Amino acid sequence: MQQWEYHVELVDVSGFWSPNVDPSTLSLMLNKAGKDGWELVSIVDLNQAQGQSSRLIVTFKRPKAFN
């Protein structure tokens, strides 16, 4: 049976759509994880009041290596 290992990152997105934040930052993180063999499983938005986001929980998985 296939076994998996997981990697979770907490990403600060406060002000994500403001001119001070480059949205491509998330793309760079996702691409780096993909190159390291991680597959994106989910992104969960940690909403604040009025639906604004401040952080995302990004979860990845990859097949567990057996030695």
Distance bins in CASP14 RR format, pairs under 12 A and 6 or more apart:
PFRMAT RR
TARGET T0000
AUTHOR 0000-0000-0000
RMODE 2
METHOD distances of the structure
MODEL  1
1 63 0 0 0 0 0 1 0 0 0 0 0
1 64 0 0 0 0 0 1 0 0 0 0 0
1 66 0 0 0 0 0 1 0 0 0 0 0
2 61 0 0 0 0 0 1 0 0 0 0 0
2 62 0 0 0 0 0 1 0 0 0 0 0
2 63 1 0 0 1 0 0 0 0 0 0 0
2 64 0 0 0 0 1 0 0 0 0 0 0
2 65 0 0 0 0 0 1 0 0 0 0 0
2 66 0 0 0 0 0 1 0 0 0 0 0
3 61 0 0 0 0 0 1 0 0 0 0 0
3 62 0 0 0 0 0 1 0 0 0 0 0
3 63 1 0 0 1 0 0 0 0 0 0 0
3 64 1 0 1 0 0 0 0 0 0 0 0
3 65 0 0 0 0 1 0 0 0 0 0 0
3 66 0 0 0 0 1 0 0 0 0 0 0
4 37 0 0 0 0 0 1 0 0 0 0 0
4 38 0 0 0 0 0 1 0 0 0 0 0
4 39 0 0 0 0 1 0 0 0 0 0 0
4 41 0 0 0 0 1 0 0 0 0 0 0
4 59 0 0 0 0 0 1 0 0 0 0 0
4 60 0 0 0 0 1 0 0 0 0 0 0
4 61 1 0 1 0 0 0 0 0 0 0 0
4 62 1 0 0 1 0 0 0 0 0 0 0
4 63 1 0 0 1 0 0 0 0 0 0 0
4 64 1 0 1 0 0 0 0 0 0 0 0
4 65 0 0 0 0 0 1 0 0 0 0 0
5 36 0 0 0 0 0 1 0 0 0 0 0
5 37 0 0 0 0 0 1 0 0 0 0 0
5 38 0 0 0 0 1 0 0 0 0 0 0
5 39 0 0 0 0 0 1 0 0 0 0 0
5 41 0 0 0 0 0 1 0 0 0 0 0
5 59 0 0 0 0 0 1 0 0 0 0 0
5 60 0 0 0 0 1 0 0 0 0 0 0
5 61 1 0 0 1 0 0 0 0 0 0 0
5 62 1 0 0 1 0 0 0 0 0 0 0
5 63 1 0 0 1 0 0 0 0 0 0 0
5 64 1 0 1 0 0 0 0 0 0 0 0
5 65 1 0 0 1 0 0 0 0 0 0 0
5 66 0 0 0 0 0 1 0 0 0 0 0
6 33 0 0 0 0 0 1 0 0 0 0 0
6 38 0 0 0 0 1 0 0 0 0 0 0
6 39 0 0 0 0 0 1 0 0 0 0 0
6 40 0 0 0 0 0 1 0 0 0 0 0
6 41 1 0 0 1 0 0 0 0 0 0 0
6 42 0 0 0 0 0 1 0 0 0 0 0
6 57 0 0 0 0 0 1 0 0 0 0 0
6 58 0 0 0 0 0 1 0 0 0 0 0
6 59 1 0 0 1 0 0 0 0 0 0 0
6 60 1 0 0 1 0 0 0 0 0 0 0
6 61 1 0 1 0 0 0 0 0 0 0 0
6 62 0 0 0 0 1 0 0 0 0 0 0
6 63 0 0 0 0 0 1 0 0 0 0 0
6 64 0 0 0 0 1 0 0 0 0 0 0
7 29 0 0 0 0 0 1 0 0 0 0 0
7 30 0 0 0 0 0 1 0 0 0 0 0
7 32 0 0 0 0 0 1 0 0 0 0 0
7 33 1 0 0 1 0 0 0 0 0 0 0
7 34 0 0 0 0 0 1 0 0 0 0 0
7 36 0 0 0 0 1 0 0 0 0 0 0
7 37 0 0 0 0 1 0 0 0 0 0 0
7 38 1 0 1 0 0 0 0 0 0 0 0
7 39 0 0 0 0 0 1 0 0 0 0 0
7 40 0 0 0 0 0 1 0 0 0 0 0
7 41 0 0 0 0 1 0 0 0 0 0 0
7 57 0 0 0 0 0 1 0 0 0 0 0
7 58 0 0 0 0 1 0 0 0 0 0 0
7 59 1 0 0 1 0 0 0 0 0 0 0
7 60 1 0 1 0 0 0 0 0 0 0 0
7 61 1 0 0 1 0 0 0 0 0 0 0
7 62 1 0 0 1 0 0 0 0 0 0 0
7 64 0 0 0 0 0 1 0 0 0 0 0
8 33 0 0 0 0 0 1 0 0 0 0 0
8 38 0 0 0 0 0 1 0 0 0 0 0
8 40 0 0 0 0 0 1 0 0 0 0 0
8 41 0 0 0 0 1 0 0 0 0 0 0
8 42 0 0 0 0 1 0 0 0 0 0 0
8 43 0 0 0 0 0 1 0 0 0 0 0
8 44 0 0 0 0 1 0 0 0 0 0 0
8 55 0 0 0 0 0 1 0 0 0 0 0
8 56 0 0 0 0 0 1 0 0 0 0 0
8 57 1 0 0 1 0 0 0 0 0 0 0
8 58 1 0 0 1 0 0 0 0 0 0 0
8 59 1 0 1 0 0 0 0 0 0 0 0
8 60 1 0 0 1 0 0 0 0 0 0 0
8 61 0 0 0 0 0 1 0 0 0 0 0
9 26 0 0 0 0 0 1 0 0 0 0 0
9 29 1 0 0 1 0 0 0 0 0 0 0
9 30 0 0 0 0 1 0 0 0 0 0 0
9 32 0 0 0 0 0 1 0 0 0 0 0
9 33 0 0 0 0 1 0 0 0 0 0 0
9 38 0 0 0 0 1 0 0 0 0 0 0
9 40 0 0 0 0 0 1 0 0 0 0 0
9 41 0 0 0 0 0 1 0 0 0 0 0
9 42 0 0 0 0 0 1 0 0 0 0 0
9 43 0 0 0 0 1 0 0 0 0 0 0
9 44 0 0 0 0 0 1 0 0 0 0 0
9 55 0 0 0 0 0 1 0 0 0 0 0
9 56 0 0 0 0 1 0 0 0 0 0 0
9 57 1 0 0 1 0 0 0 0 0 0 0
9 58 1 0 1 0 0 0 0 0 0 0 0
9 59 0 0 0 0 1 0 0 0 0 0 0
9 60 1 0 0 1 0 0 0 0 0 0 0
10 29 0 0 0 0 0 1 0 0 0 0 0
10 43 0 0 0 0 0 1 0 0 0 0 0
10 44 0 0 0 0 0 1 0 0 0 0 0
10 45 0 0 0 0 0 1 0 0 0 0 0
10 46 0 0 0 0 1 0 0 0 0 0 0
10 54 0 0 0 0 0 1 0 0 0 0 0
10 55 1 0 1 0 0 0 0 0 0 0 0
10 56 1 0 0 1 0 0 0 0 0 0 0
10 57 1 0 0 1 0 0 0 0 0 0 0
10 58 1 0 0 1 0 0 0 0 0 0 0
10 59 0 0 0 0 0 1 0 0 0 0 0
11 21 0 0 0 0 0 1 0 0 0 0 0
11 23 0 0 0 0 0 1 0 0 0 0 0
11 25 0 0 0 0 1 0 0 0 0 0 0
11 26 1 0 0 1 0 0 0 0 0 0 0
11 27 0 0 0 0 0 1 0 0 0 0 0
11 28 0 0 0 0 0 1 0 0 0 0 0
11 29 1 0 0 1 0 0 0 0 0 0 0
11 30 0 0 0 0 1 0 0 0 0 0 0
11 33 0 0 0 0 0 1 0 0 0 0 0
11 43 0 0 0 0 1 0 0 0 0 0 0
11 44 0 0 0 0 0 1 0 0 0 0 0
11 45 0 0 0 0 0 1 0 0 0 0 0
11 46 0 0 0 0 1 0 0 0 0 0 0
11 53 0 0 0 0 1 0 0 0 0 0 0
11 54 0 0 0 0 0 1 0 0 0 0 0
11 55 1 0 0 1 0 0 0 0 0 0 0
11 56 1 0 1 0 0 0 0 0 0 0 0
11 57 1 0 0 1 0 0 0 0 0 0 0
11 58 1 0 1 0 0 0 0 0 0 0 0
11 59 0 0 0 0 0 1 0 0 0 0 0
12 21 0 0 0 0 1 0 0 0 0 0 0
12 25 0 0 0 0 1 0 0 0 0 0 0
12 26 0 0 0 0 0 1 0 0 0 0 0
12 29 0 0 0 0 0 1 0 0 0 0 0
12 46 0 0 0 0 0 1 0 0 0 0 0
12 53 0 0 0 0 1 0 0 0 0 0 0
12 54 1 0 0 1 0 0 0 0 0 0 0
12 55 1 0 1 0 0 0 0 0 0 0 0
12 56 0 0 0 0 1 0 0 0 0 0 0
12 57 0 0 0 0 0 1 0 0 0 0 0
12 58 0 0 0 0 0 1 0 0 0 0 0
13 21 1 0 0 1 0 0 0 0 0 0 0
13 22 0 0 0 0 0 1 0 0 0 0 0
13 23 0 0 0 0 1 0 0 0 0 0 0
13 25 0 0 0 0 1 0 0 0 0 0 0
13 26 1 0 0 1 0 0 0 0 0 0 0
13 29 0 0 0 0 0 1 0 0 0 0 0
13 43 0 0 0 0 0 1 0 0 0 0 0
13 44 0 0 0 0 0 1 0 0 0 0 0
13 45 0 0 0 0 1 0 0 0 0 0 0
13 46 0 0 0 0 1 0 0 0 0 0 0
13 47 0 0 0 0 0 1 0 0 0 0 0
13 48 0 0 0 0 0 1 0 0 0 0 0
13 52 0 0 0 0 1 0 0 0 0 0 0
13 53 1 0 1 0 0 0 0 0 0 0 0
13 54 1 0 0 1 0 0 0 0 0 0 0
13 55 1 0 0 1 0 0 0 0 0 0 0
13 56 1 0 1 0 0 0 0 0 0 0 0
13 57 0 0 0 0 0 1 0 0 0 0 0
13 58 0 0 0 0 0 1 0 0 0 0 0
14 20 0 0 0 0 0 1 0 0 0 0 0
14 21 0 0 0 0 1 0 0 0 0 0 0
14 46 0 0 0 0 0 1 0 0 0 0 0
14 47 0 0 0 0 0 1 0 0 0 0 0
14 48 0 0 0 0 1 0 0 0 0 0 0
14 52 0 0 0 0 1 0 0 0 0 0 0
14 53 1 0 0 1 0 0 0 0 0 0 0
14 54 1 0 1 0 0 0 0 0 0 0 0
14 55 1 0 0 1 0 0 0 0 0 0 0
14 56 0 0 0 0 0 1 0 0 0 0 0
15 21 1 0 1 0 0 0 0 0 0 0 0
15 22 0 0 0 0 0 1 0 0 0 0 0
15 23 0 0 0 0 0 1 0 0 0 0 0
15 25 0 0 0 0 0 1 0 0 0 0 0
15 48 0 0 0 0 0 1 0 0 0 0 0
15 52 0 0 0 0 1 0 0 0 0 0 0
15 53 0 0 0 0 1 0 0 0 0 0 0
15 54 0 0 0 0 1 0 0 0 0 0 0
15 55 0 0 0 0 0 1 0 0 0 0 0
16 22 0 0 0 0 1 0 0 0 0 0 0
16 23 1 0 0 1 0 0 0 0 0 0 0
16 24 0 0 0 0 0 1 0 0 0 0 0
16 25 0 0 0 0 1 0 0 0 0 0 0
16 26 0 0 0 0 1 0 0 0 0 0 0
16 45 0 0 0 0 0 1 0 0 0 0 0
16 52 0 0 0 0 1 0 0 0 0 0 0
16 53 1 0 0 1 0 0 0 0 0 0 0
16 54 0 0 0 0 1 0 0 0 0 0 0
16 55 0 0 0 0 0 1 0 0 0 0 0
16 56 0 0 0 0 1 0 0 0 0 0 0
17 23 1 0 0 1 0 0 0 0 0 0 0
17 26 0 0 0 0 0 1 0 0 0 0 0
17 52 0 0 0 0 0 1 0 0 0 0 0
17 53 0 0 0 0 1 0 0 0 0 0 0
18 52 0 0 0 0 0 1 0 0 0 0 0
21 53 0 0 0 0 0 1 0 0 0 0 0
21 54 0 0 0 0 0 1 0 0 0 0 0
22 28 0 0 0 0 1 0 0 0 0 0 0
22 29 0 0 0 0 0 1 0 0 0 0 0
23 29 0 0 0 0 0 1 0 0 0 0 0
23 30 0 0 0 0 0 1 0 0 0 0 0
24 30 0 0 0 0 0 1 0 0 0 0 0
24 31 0 0 0 0 1 0 0 0 0 0 0
25 31 0 0 0 0 0 1 0 0 0 0 0
25 32 0 0 0 0 0 1 0 0 0 0 0
25 56 0 0 0 0 0 1 0 0 0 0 0
26 32 0 0 0 0 0 1 0 0 0 0 0
26 33 0 0 0 0 0 1 0 0 0 0 0
26 40 0 0 0 0 0 1 0 0 0 0 0
26 43 0 0 0 0 1 0 0 0 0 0 0
26 53 0 0 0 0 0 1 0 0 0 0 0
26 56 1 0 0 1 0 0 0 0 0 0 0
26 58 0 0 0 0 1 0 0 0 0 0 0
27 33 0 0 0 0 0 1 0 0 0 0 0
27 34 0 0 0 0 0 1 0 0 0 0 0
27 40 0 0 0 0 0 1 0 0 0 0 0
28 34 0 0 0 0 0 1 0 0 0 0 0
28 35 0 0 0 0 0 1 0 0 0 0 0
29 35 0 0 0 0 0 1 0 0 0 0 0
29 36 0 0 0 0 0 1 0 0 0 0 0
29 38 0 0 0 0 0 1 0 0 0 0 0
29 40 0 0 0 0 0 1 0 0 0 0 0
29 43 0 0 0 0 0 1 0 0 0 0 0
29 56 0 0 0 0 0 1 0 0 0 0 0
29 58 1 0 0 1 0 0 0 0 0 0 0
29 60 0 0 0 0 0 1 0 0 0 0 0
30 36 0 0 0 0 0 1 0 0 0 0 0
30 37 0 0 0 0 0 1 0 0 0 0 0
30 38 0 0 0 0 1 0 0 0 0 0 0
30 39 0 0 0 0 0 1 0 0 0 0 0
30 40 1 0 0 1 0 0 0 0 0 0 0
30 41 0 0 0 0 0 1 0 0 0 0 0
30 43 0 0 0 0 1 0 0 0 0 0 0
30 56 0 0 0 0 0 1 0 0 0 0 0
30 58 1 0 0 1 0 0 0 0 0 0 0
30 59 0 0 0 0 0 1 0 0 0 0 0
30 60 0 0 0 0 1 0 0 0 0 0 0
31 37 0 0 0 0 0 1 0 0 0 0 0
31 38 0 0 0 0 0 1 0 0 0 0 0
31 40 0 0 0 0 0 1 0 0 0 0 0
32 38 0 0 0 0 1 0 0 0 0 0 0
32 40 0 0 0 0 0 1 0 0 0 0 0
32 58 0 0 0 0 0 1 0 0 0 0 0
32 60 0 0 0 0 0 1 0 0 0 0 0
33 39 0 0 0 0 1 0 0 0 0 0 0
33 40 1 0 0 1 0 0 0 0 0 0 0
33 41 0 0 0 0 0 1 0 0 0 0 0
33 43 0 0 0 0 0 1 0 0 0 0 0
33 58 0 0 0 0 1 0 0 0 0 0 0
33 59 0 0 0 0 0 1 0 0 0 0 0
33 60 1 0 1 0 0 0 0 0 0 0 0
33 61 0 0 0 0 0 1 0 0 0 0 0
33 62 0 0 0 0 1 0 0 0 0 0 0
34 40 1 0 0 1 0 0 0 0 0 0 0
34 58 0 0 0 0 0 1 0 0 0 0 0
34 60 1 0 0 1 0 0 0 0 0 0 0
34 61 0 0 0 0 0 1 0 0 0 0 0
34 62 0 0 0 0 1 0 0 0 0 0 0
35 60 0 0 0 0 0 1 0 0 0 0 0
35 62 0 0 0 0 0 1 0 0 0 0 0
36 60 0 0 0 0 1 0 0 0 0 0 0
36 62 1 0 0 1 0 0 0 0 0 0 0
37 60 0 0 0 0 1 0 0 0 0 0 0
37 61 0 0 0 0 1 0 0 0 0 0 0
37 62 1 0 1 0 0 0 0 0 0 0 0
37 63 0 0 0 0 1 0 0 0 0 0 0
37 65 0 0 0 0 0 1 0 0 0 0 0
38 58 0 0 0 0 1 0 0 0 0 0 0
38 59 0 0 0 0 1 0 0 0 0 0 0
38 60 1 1 0 0 0 0 0 0 0 0 0
38 61 1 0 0 1 0 0 0 0 0 0 0
38 62 1 0 1 0 0 0 0 0 0 0 0
38 63 0 0 0 0 0 1 0 0 0 0 0
39 58 0 0 0 0 0 1 0 0 0 0 0
39 59 0 0 0 0 1 0 0 0 0 0 0
39 60 1 0 0 1 0 0 0 0 0 0 0
39 61 1 0 1 0 0 0 0 0 0 0 0
39 62 1 0 0 1 0 0 0 0 0 0 0
39 63 0 0 0 0 1 0 0 0 0 0 0
40 56 0 0 0 0 0 1 0 0 0 0 0
40 57 0 0 0 0 0 1 0 0 0 0 0
40 58 1 0 0 1 0 0 0 0 0 0 0
40 59 1 0 0 1 0 0 0 0 0 0 0
40 60 1 0 1 0 0 0 0 0 0 0 0
40 61 0 0 0 0 1 0 0 0 0 0 0
40 62 0 0 0 0 0 1 0 0 0 0 0
41 57 0 0 0 0 0 1 0 0 0 0 0
41 58 0 0 0 0 1 0 0 0 0 0 0
41 59 1 0 1 0 0 0 0 0 0 0 0
41 60 1 0 0 1 0 0 0 0 0 0 0
41 61 1 0 1 0 0 0 0 0 0 0 0
41 62 0 0 0 0 0 1 0 0 0 0 0
42 56 0 0 0 0 1 0 0 0 0 0 0
42 57 1 0 0 1 0 0 0 0 0 0 0
42 58 1 0 0 1 0 0 0 0 0 0 0
42 59 1 0 1 0 0 0 0 0 0 0 0
42 60 0 0 0 0 1 0 0 0 0 0 0
42 61 0 0 0 0 1 0 0 0 0 0 0
43 53 0 0 0 0 0 1 0 0 0 0 0
43 55 0 0 0 0 0 1 0 0 0 0 0
43 56 1 0 1 0 0 0 0 0 0 0 0
43 57 1 0 0 1 0 0 0 0 0 0 0
43 58 1 0 1 0 0 0 0 0 0 0 0
43 59 1 0 0 1 0 0 0 0 0 0 0
43 60 0 0 0 0 0 1 0 0 0 0 0
44 53 0 0 0 0 0 1 0 0 0 0 0
44 55 0 0 0 0 1 0 0 0 0 0 0
44 56 1 0 0 1 0 0 0 0 0 0 0
44 57 1 0 1 0 0 0 0 0 0 0 0
44 58 0 0 0 0 1 0 0 0 0 0 0
44 59 1 0 0 1 0 0 0 0 0 0 0
45 51 0 0 0 0 1 0 0 0 0 0 0
45 52 0 0 0 0 1 0 0 0 0 0 0
45 53 1 0 1 0 0 0 0 0 0 0 0
45 54 0 0 0 0 1 0 0 0 0 0 0
45 55 0 0 0 0 1 0 0 0 0 0 0
45 56 1 0 1 0 0 0 0 0 0 0 0
45 57 0 0 0 0 1 0 0 0 0 0 0
45 58 0 0 0 0 0 1 0 0 0 0 0
46 52 0 0 0 0 0 1 0 0 0 0 0
46 53 1 0 0 1 0 0 0 0 0 0 0
46 54 1 0 0 1 0 0 0 0 0 0 0
46 55 1 0 1 0 0 0 0 0 0 0 0
46 56 1 0 0 1 0 0 0 0 0 0 0
46 57 1 0 0 1 0 0 0 0 0 0 0
46 58 0 0 0 0 0 1 0 0 0 0 0
47 53 1 0 0 1 0 0 0 0 0 0 0
47 54 0 0 0 0 1 0 0 0 0 0 0
47 55 0 0 0 0 1 0 0 0 0 0 0
47 56 0 0 0 0 0 1 0 0 0 0 0
47 57 0 0 0 0 0 1 0 0 0 0 0
48 54 1 0 1 0 0 0 0 0 0 0 0
48 55 0 0 0 0 1 0 0 0 0 0 0
END
